[in-house]
Each structure stands twice: as C-alpha cells, then as structure tokens.
Amino acid sequence: MYGLIHRELIARHHLQGDETPIQVINEPGRAAKSRSYMWVATIPLKLTNRIVYYAYSQTRAGSFAQKQLYSTYQGVLQCDGYAGYNLLGDQAIKRVGCWAHVRRKFKDAFDADKQYVETPLRLINSMFRLEKTWQHFSPRVRQRRRRSKIRPLLKQFWQWVDHYDGLAKSRLGKAVTYAADQRMYLSRIVNDGTMDWSNNTAERTMKSLVIGRKNWLFSTSPEGARSTAIWMTIVESAKANHIDPTKYIEYILLGVAQLPTFPKKEQLAAYLPWNFKESDLEAVKRAQAGVLIPDKNEDKNAS
C-alpha cells in the first residue's frame, strides 16, 4: 500500500514538499545523536484524491529527493529555498517557490526596522489578502485573477528588491537575498492557478509528525523510522480525504489480508483512501464473519 501510494503521488502534476529532522538511535555507522530526516510530499488543497506521503532518509541531501522521492516525477513541485532541491533541475520537474517563507523573513526584518521594510511587507501582505479571497475559485479563475491583480504587485516588489542597497548581512539584507535567489520560482506561481501561493499545506502535514516526535522522541532503528513513515502516510492521507483513520486502518488490515500474496495494482487500488467508504468496512466484516453480521441493505429489501 505504501509503495502504491508513492506511485500515485508521483503520477500527479502538482506536489508540495518539505522535510524535518528526526533522530534514529541505531543507524549503521552513525552516532546516536546524528540527525536524520523525514521528508513529506503532498497535494495542493485545490485537488481531490489527496495524498500525504512521508519518507525516511538518513540525510537531508538533495540526492535523496533526486534519486528516490522524486526520481521519476514530472510536474510542478512547490518547496522552500533549500538548496538541496536544486539537484532536481528545472526540466522534468518545474519548481515554484513559497511566498510564506519570503514573508517570514521580511516580517523578522520589519520587527527590527519598520521604516525600511514597510513597503515590501505591505506588498506581500496585499498578495496574501487577495489570495484569501480567491481560495474557493477554480484554478482557471484564480490564474486570471493572479495575472490581473497580483502581477502589478509583483512588479512593484521586484523593483523594490532591485533597488535595495542596504547591508547584505542585516535581517533585511538576508530577506532580500533570499527573495532574489528565488525570484524565478516565486514569479512562476502567477501563471499556475492550481498551486497555492505558499507551501503551508506541506508544512501543516509535517506538524503532525513534529507533535508525535515530542512524544516518542526518536526511532530505535531505521526499520522503526520507515514504519513511522508508513503509518504517518496512511493516517494523514486518510485525514486529508476526510475519512476516519481508525476505520480506514481497520479496513486495510482486514481487507488486504484477504488478497493474494502478490496482489495486482487494481486489487490494491480499491484500498486507497479516496476509494474508502464505511460500507466497505462493514462488507469486509460480513465476509469474515459469514452470516453473523447481517447486511442492512438485505434487511431493508426483505422488509
């Protein structure tokens, strides 16, 4: 199921990605205090049949994203400015940036020096206010609104960035440098109404892992970290599709066990989260219990 969910993920045309540190105690050749990472890839909010996919790696190196997580992906990927994503290139995978990361850096600079940061932060906030009013629009309508309403704001923002001549190592200087380095990726979102204006959806899915990490603290082994990735994928994908994770897990455990040792993709596809209905769980229970659990529909027909 975990492998099938990954294949379904990379078949999509729009993804959002993020990563966060985890600790794995008994990794071969590494100290117990070494940092490992959990990567996440998910689907923008505008799309249906949503997936939240977690993957464990010993490293944050971009080679993991390039050779494993996104190795055969062809589409649009939204992520922050982490340099590791540069290994993905810009051919098969078309990267777009995250304006929330830009805003945070300018907000930090604004708290230190309001006078010089007021203009760029005001422009960024205006973009987000407009986006909020369009969040329920179709991708096509949102694309048109972005081109007509946000593009002029972007032009003003980049003009301000181009004319900045302050200290490069100040908070504001670092915010400007970050934005300038991401300019191509940040500007692309104007022409893509499907992708969100920020990568916050991926970051919110990572919060579930972070909250769990505060409780379980670490994984004992790489196998344990991979198990965490599998269970997090199952649970968070269920939640993303507005279904009860407990019932969904019960359905998988009961139903998949009845499949052949090497099930076909079509057989497993019935257990993907967006195909689940609570009536499916009842049907699996009836199949296992024989006539012990009556079919409610049969009772209605009989009456």
ABEGO torsion letter per residue (X at the ends): XAAAAAAAAAABABBBBBBBBBBBABBBGBBAABBBBBBBBBBBAABBGBBBBBBBBABABAAAAAAAAAAABBEBBBBBABAAAAAAEABABBBBBBAAAAAAAAAAAAAABAAAAAAAAAAAAAAAAAAAAAAABBAAAAAAAAAAAAAAAAAAAAAAAAABABBAABAAAAAAAAAAAAAAAAAAAAABAABBABAAAAAAAAAAAAAAAAAAGBBABAAAAAAAAAAAAAAAAAAAAGBBAAAAAAAAAAAAAABBABBBAAAAAAABAAABBAAAAAAAAAAAAEAABBBAAAAAAAX
